[in-house]
Amino acid sequence: MKTTDYIGIKPSNEVVNGLSQLLADFQVHYANLRGFHWNIKGKSFFVLHEKFESMYNDAAVKVDEIAERILTLGGSPENRLSTYASASNVKEVHQVTDGAAALQSVLETYKVLIAQERSLLKAASDSEDEGTVALMSDYIAQQEKTVWMLVAYAS
């Protein structure tokens, strides 16, 4: 018995693989945000410390949603941090204390995530996987707004 037998879609390997890539990217993004939250210093500490906490909480929710979508489509989500680190398009950062450098890293990460989500949106649409389409569409809209706000803050 499979979930896909009841939800009426044929799982696409391209979508499951794309979600697996996105999961790895989000796991590294999450770890980077935790590091920024812990290590940020300077005049923007209070604002950025709180913002990074909000962002890593959001990333944690997305990690769970992505893993559950992979399971819904009959895949098996990875759980090893070593695999995430080696597979991720998002690079690990270490001991970033400068607010401007942390914001630049986050903006570069959103560039990677949004591109991956757009690719997944297309693949999911092509395979009539509305659940993944909706998830990616919501992520893109939210992250585009976050990028706008971070750019405005950094200017």
N, C-alpha and C positions, 0 to 999 in steps of 0.2 A: 504494500500500500504506500503510495506517494502523495504528498501534498499536491503536486502538479496534476495528478489525476482528477482532483476535485476543483481546482481553480481555473481550469480550462486554458492553460497556456503550455506551449512546448518550451521547456527551458533552453536558452541559448548559451552555448559555451562561451561565446564572446561576452555576454552579459555577466555570467558568473565569474569569469576570469577578470573582467573589468572591476567588478565589485570586490574581488579579492585584492586587486591592486589598490583600490581605493581604501580598503581596510588597512593595508600596510601603511599607506600614506597617512591616514588619520591617526594611526597608533604612534608614529614618529612625531607627527604634529602635536598630539596630546603631550607626549613626553617633553617636547621642546617648550610648550606653553607652561608646563609645570616648572621647568627650569627658569624660565623668564620670571614667573611669579615668585619663586624663591629667591632669585639672585638680583633682581632689579634694584638699582640704587639711584639716587639723585633727586632733583627737584620734582620730577614727575612720578616718584615712587608711589604715592598714595593713589593716584589715578590709575597708573598702569598695573600695580599690584592687584587691585580689585578687578580691573578689566581682564587681565590674564586668567584670574580665577574663574570669571564668568565664561571666558573662552574655552578653558580646559574642561569645565563642566559640560558645555555644549558639545565639545568634541567627544567626550565620554558617551553622551547620549547617541551621537551619530555612529560611533564605533559599534554600539550594541545594535542599532537599527540596521546597519550594513551587514553585520554578522547574521542577524536574523533573516534578512532578505536572502542572503546566500543559502541559508538552510531552507527557506521557503522554496527556493528554486532547485533544491535537490543537491546543492553543493555542501562542502564541509569547510567552515572558516578556519583559517590558520590561527594558532594561539601562541606561537613561540616568538618571543621578542627578537631573538637572533634572526629569524626569518624575516620579520618585519623590517629590521634594520637593513638587511642585505637586499630586500626586494623593493623598498620604498624609493620613490622618486623625490621624496622630501628628505633632505640631509639632516642628520643629527647636529645639534649645536650644543656647545658646552660653555658654561660659565659666562654667559652674556650678562653684563651688568648695566650696560648703557641703553637707555630707553629708545633712542633713535635706531640703534643697531637691532634691538629686539623687534621694533615695529617694522623695520625693513625686512627682517627675516619672516615675520608673519605675513607681510604683503606678498613676498615671493612665494611663500607656501600657498596662499590663497590662489595665486596665479596657476600653480600646479594643480591644486584641487579642482578649481573651476574648469580647467581644460579637461581633466579626467572626467568630471561629471558631465560635461557637454558631450564628450565622446560616448559615455554610457547612455545618456539620454537618447542619442541617435540610435545606438545599437538596440536599446530596449524598445524604442518606438518601432524600429524595423521588425522586431519579433513580437509586436503587439503585447508587450509586457507593461501594462499600464501602471502596475504597482511600482515598478522601478522607475518608470517615467515620472510619476508623481513625486517620488522620493528625491530624485535628482533635480527636478524642477524647483522643489521647495528649498533644497540646499543651495542651488545657484542663486535664487532670489535673495535668500538670507545673507549669503556670503558677499554678493555684490554690494548690498547695503553696508555690510561691515567694512568692506574695502573702502567705500566712499567715506565712511565716518573716520576710519583710521588715517586716510589721506588728508582729510580736513583737519584732524587733530595734529598731524605731523607738519602741516604747512605753516 
